[in-house]
C-alpha cells in the first residue's frame, strides 16, 4: 500500500480501480491542519488528466507493472510504431495522446521501456537523458552573457527547448527527459 508521501512524479498507482500516473506532486503543510498533497494525475486507461488533493488518511494500491523493452520504429500522424527487440515480429502502436509529453524527446530507433498492467500496454518510459541533434539555432548575439543567456533551439524531432547561447545548428546536445531541460553539449557541429 502507498500513502501520500509515496506520491511523486512518475509513480503509478491504482485508485478507484484504474491505474494512474503522477504527473506533478506538491506536498503542502497547512497552518494548523495536517499535510496534504496536491497532484496532477493521468488515468492510464482513458488518458484523462485530473487535479486532486489527497489527505494523510488516503491509501493507494501499488500497481503491478511489468516492464519490457521496445524500439521506436517511426512516428506518423500522431501514431508511434514500436517493435520488440527480442522478437521483431511483435509490433504495436500507441497514439500521441497515450505517449503524451514524452513525444518531444523521442526519435527513431530509440529504445524505451514499455509498461504493462495485466498484460496490456498502458505507458512507456524514456531514458532519463537522450542525445538529440540541433536542427535550428539562432545566431548568438554578443553582449551581456554574465547571467548565462539562453535561446530557443529546435531539435531534430521538432521540439523546442532553451539552450545556452553557444549552441549552434548541427550540435548534438543531451536533454533531461524528466525536466525537458538542456544538460550538456555532446558533440560540436563540424
Secondary structure, DSSP 8 states (H G I E B T S, - for coil): -B-GGG--TT-EEEETTEEEEEEEEEEEE-SSS-EEEEEEEEETTT--EEEEEEETT--BEE--EEEEEEEEEEEETTEEEEE-SS-TT-EEEEEHHHHGGGGGG--TT-EEEEEEETTEEEEEE--SEEEEEEEEE-----S--TT--EEEEEETTS-EEEEETT--TT-EEEEETTTTEEEEEEE---
